[in-house]
């Protein structure tokens, strides 16, 4: 391999390295901004963590998932908003019956959209954010 080819290979490798190895803070911040921009037409959140649903056409299960996701994303922007949510908070925000909320939460958990860090406390699974946003933005 001559010197010019070797230099080209090194430049290509450096370009790939810059594309592949990213600063985690910048990457996470960029992703959070993208997600929040997509969720804005569906809901807002108060500084106290109460989610206000703007899109009333969502299925009940998607509304519950949206609330849990909103809390998760809000925490990324404002650390004093809890990324977790309790069943009691979900009852209040959705105004659905306890059995309905429990059933939908159980389904979301079984489908791996939410995780359960503690008993009765839920968070959105970060690996499922894009799948969920694609779903609600295509409806």
C-alpha positions in Angstrom: 0.0 0.0 0.0 1.5 3.3 -1.0 1.6 6.4 1.2 -1.3 8.2 -0.5 -3.6 5.1 -0.1 -2.6 4.8 3.5 -3.4 8.4 4.2 -6.8 8.1 2.5 -7.5 5.0 4.6 -6.6 6.8 7.8 -8.8 9.8 6.8 -11.7 7.4 6.1 -11.2 5.7 9.4 -11.1 9.0 11.3 -14.4 10.0 9.6 -16.0 6.8 10.6 -14.7 7.1 14.1 -16.2 10.6 14.4 -19.6 9.4 13.2 -19.6 6.2 15.3 -18.1 7.3 18.6 -20.2 10.1 20.1 -20.2 12.1 23.2 -23.0 10.6 25.3 -24.2 13.9 26.7 -24.5 15.4 23.2 -26.2 12.3 21.9 -28.7 12.0 24.7 -29.5 15.7 24.6 -30.0 15.6 20.8 -32.3 12.5 21.2 -34.3 14.2 24.0 -34.9 17.3 21.9 -36.1 15.1 19.0 -38.5 13.2 21.2 -39.9 16.3 22.9 -40.5 17.9 19.5 -42.5 14.9 18.5 -44.5 14.6 21.7 -45.4 18.4 21.9 -48.5 18.0 19.7 -49.9 15.3 22.0 -49.3 16.7 25.5 -47.7 19.3 27.7 -46.4 18.9 31.3 -46.6 21.3 34.3 -43.6 22.1 36.4 -45.2 19.9 39.1 -45.2 16.9 36.7 -48.9 16.8 35.8 -49.3 15.8 32.2 -51.9 17.6 30.1 -53.2 15.6 27.2 -53.7 17.7 24.0 -54.5 14.8 21.7 -57.9 13.5 22.8 -58.0 11.0 19.9 -55.5 8.5 21.3 -56.5 5.1 22.5 -56.6 4.8 26.3 -53.5 2.6 26.5 -51.6 5.1 24.3 -52.7 8.0 26.6 -51.3 6.1 29.6 -48.0 5.4 27.8 -47.9 9.0 26.7 -48.2 10.2 30.2 -45.4 7.9 31.4 -43.2 9.0 28.5 -43.9 12.7 29.1 -42.7 12.3 32.7 -39.6 10.5 31.6 -38.7 13.2 29.0 -39.6 16.0 31.3 -37.1 14.7 33.8 -34.4 14.8 31.2 -35.2 18.5 30.7 -36.0 19.4 34.3 -34.4 17.2 37.0 -36.9 18.1 39.7 -39.8 16.4 37.7 -39.8 12.8 38.6 -39.2 10.4 35.7 -41.4 7.8 37.5 -45.1 7.8 38.0 -47.4 5.9 40.4 -50.7 4.2 39.6 -52.4 6.8 41.8 -51.0 9.6 39.7 -52.2 7.8 36.5 -55.7 7.4 38.0 -55.9 11.2 38.6 -54.4 12.2 35.3 -56.5 9.9 33.1 -59.7 9.9 35.2 -60.0 6.2 34.2 -61.0 3.5 36.7 -58.3 1.8 38.7 -59.0 -1.5 37.0 -58.7 0.1 33.5 -55.4 1.8 34.4 -54.0 -1.4 36.0 -55.0 -3.4 32.9 -53.4 -1.0 30.5 -50.2 -0.6 32.6 -50.0 -4.4 32.8 -50.2 -4.6 29.0 -47.6 -1.9 28.5 -45.3 -3.7 31.0 -45.8 -7.1 29.2 -45.0 -5.4 25.9 -41.8 -3.9 27.5 -42.9 -0.3 26.9 -42.6 0.5 30.6 -40.4 -0.8 33.4 -41.2 -1.1 37.1 -38.3 0.1 39.2 -40.4 -0.3 42.4 -43.7 -1.7 43.4 -46.5 0.5 42.0 -44.0 2.9 40.3 -43.4 3.0 36.5 -41.0 4.5 34.0 -40.9 4.5 30.2 -38.4 2.1 28.7 -36.0 4.3 26.8 -35.4 1.6 24.1 -39.1 1.8 23.1 -39.5 5.5 22.8 -39.0 5.7 19.0 -41.4 2.8 18.4 -44.1 4.4 20.5 -43.6 7.8 19.0 -43.8 6.3 15.5 -47.1 4.6 16.5 -48.8 7.7 17.8 -47.5 10.0 15.1 -48.8 7.8 12.4 -52.3 7.6 13.7 
